[in-house]
Amino acid sequence: MARRRKAASPAVRVPHATKLELGTEPGPDGHRIGRDPRQMKPEELRAMGHEPMPVLKIARAHCLDCCGGSADEVRKCTAVGCPQWPIRMGANPWRQPASPARREHARTLRAKRRRDASEAQSLSPPDADPTLPT
């Protein structure tokens, strides 16, 4: 049976002019150049429509963009010289598989977190906002 993937969050649509204004600056010759994102505030990046995401998802999104949005074309990609080619499927082929002990430990932690979350939810008053600190 095929695994179901979570639906991707809808992309924030930001007008190109806004992105251009926030993401560029005048260069030494007067032409606009891209700003250094390391020097930008998170609010500025979000205003441009960028949200934090794992690096593998970023690479996958780039590959989908390169292949016209077709996941099938990403899988069939023959641009083997591309630095992202090995990770185009959204997985790191160099990562060692988890040992059975590590998988069991992860299962135990997940079960404990679920148990703790359900206990915390049952202890809070019904009208309490769980996002506010107590």
Sequence and secondary structure as in RCSB ss.txt:
>XXXX:A:sequence
MARRRKAASPAVRVPHATKLELGTEPGPDGHRIGRDPRQMKPEELRAMGHEPMPVLKIARAHCLDCCGGSADEVR
KCTAVGCPQWPIRMGANPWRQPASPARREHARTLRAKRRRDASEAQSLSPPDADPTLPT
>XXXX:A:secstr
               HHHHHHHHEEE TTSSEEE  GGGS HHHHHHTT     HHHHHHHHHHHHTTT HHHHH
T   TTSTTGGGTTSS TTS    HHHHHHHHHHHHHHHHHHHHHHHHS TT  TTS  
